[in-house]
Amino acid sequence: MRLSQDKKDKIAEQILSYLYHEFPNQPFTAMIAREMARDEDFIKKIMFELKEKGLVIPIRKNAKGEVFTRRIKWRISQKVYDVYKSKE
């Protein structure tokens, strides 16, 4: 089953909204997928598309500076945060 670009854009908007409300927490891809009730690989694909647009930033290291081997945390970029903040 293929989703239209319009539906993918709406899912991306939901993800950005979720990341804004979770700020300053940085959820893993699996947590985002669980919240959106979507497949983790599908969410990962959308997250990388958002990264290419400069809307999200991947976090590949933990607080101690150790690299995550198989997981990625995500946070919204500063410009997206400012847009959401101005709408409140």
N, C-alpha and C positions, 0 to 999 in steps of 0.2 A: 504494500500500500504506500503510495506516495502522497506527501503533503504539499499543498500549494505554498508558494513563497509567502503569501499573505498569512497563512497559518503559522509558518515558521517565524515570521516577524512578530506575531502576537505572542508566541512562546518565548521569544527572545526578550520581549518587553516584560513578560512575567518574571523572567529570570533576573533582569536588571532591577525590577521592583523588589524582588526577594532579597537580592544582594544589598540593596539600599537599606531595607528594614533590618537586615542582619548586621549591618555595619556597627562596630568595628570588627565583628567576628568574620572569619574567612572560611566559609564552608568548603568541604571537599566536593568534588564532582558528584559522588554518590549521594551526598546529602541533598544537593540541588535536585538530582534526578528523583529522589524519593519525595521531595516536596512538590515537584511538578507532576508526579505520577507518570513519569516517562522513562524510557529505556536509558541506561547510563551511557551507552555508546552514542545514542542520538543527542543527548545533552552535551556530551563531550565535543561532538562535531559542531554544535551550535556555539559552544563556548569558544572554540578556536576561530569560528567566523567572527564572533564579537571581539576577540583579541585582535584579529586582523584590522578591524575597524577602529581599534583603539578605545573600545568601550569597557573592557575588563582587563585585569592584569593577573597573570598566573603567578602563584607563589609556589616555588619549588623547594624551599628550604624551611625547616622548622625554626623555632625560636633559638635553638642552640647553634644554628648554622649548618645543620646536617641536611643533606639533600634527600628529599623523598624519592624512593626508588620507583614506586609504581603509582603514586597518587599526586594530584595537583589540588591546591587550594586556590580559591578565586576571590578577588575583590573588585569592586567597580573603580573605574578611573576617577580622578579628581574632577574632570569636567562633567562626567555623568552625575557624580555626587552633588556638584553645585547646581545642576539643572533640577534635580529632584528636590534639593533643599529650597530652591527659590519658589517651587510650586506649593510648598506647605504654608 
